[in-house]
Amino acid sequence: RITQHTVDVADRAAVYAWFPNFRSTANVPMPGGGKVSVDTDPSSYLSNLQFAYMGSLEGRKGRWSFVGDTVYADFDKANPAITSIPVNAANVDLPVPVTAHVDLKGLVATFAAGYALSPSPATRVDAVAGVRYLRLKAVLDAQFNAAVPGVPPPVHVDSTKEFWDGIVGLRGSSELGDNWFVPFHVDVGAGSSRFTWQAFGGVGYHFG
């Protein structure tokens, strides 16, 4: 007697758009004290973005699945003639122009395993658990174009922060018919950071 077993094996890859808002604050010894603040937001991506990568991979066998998701971005911002800086929410004029260069790199990687709570072909819901890693590195280089008493002409500040968080959540998709489907994902977690959460939804189409 021979019994044949069928095992569901699937692999899936995706690319997507990502529009984060970064804020970097560097403490440098400016005249009168204070902070230099540099912002990077979606309105200035084209001029400041050096490199970016984002994508996800999913493998599935039966009810078990594995998901990897990675986002990396490198922003670079240079201002050749800064003459004022925001100090305590007010613009303060500098005695001489300053040439400043800021580099901000960010990496977010999520790795999780899942188990199908509802393996129905029409609506699939997986419970997922895993880890999320976040790394941010900010570098500020400034050069005063003339001597300022009490301030070194070249200023270099760099800082790196890393966070590891455990996550739990739900993930799946719902078929709409005619090859269309809706994927979704939501998770929450904590660890090195106080709290982390992620949620997304979309619309997909089966080509085969």
Secondary structure by P-SEA (a helix, b strand, c coil): cbbbbbbbbbbbbbcbbbbbbbbbbbbcccccbbbbbbbbcccccccccccccccbbbbbccccbbbbbbbbbbbbbbbccccccccccbbbbbcbbbbbbbbbbbbbbbbbbbbbccccccbbbbbccbbbbbbbbbbbbbbbcccccccccbbbbbbbbbbbbbbccccccccccccccccccccccccccccccccccbbbbbcc
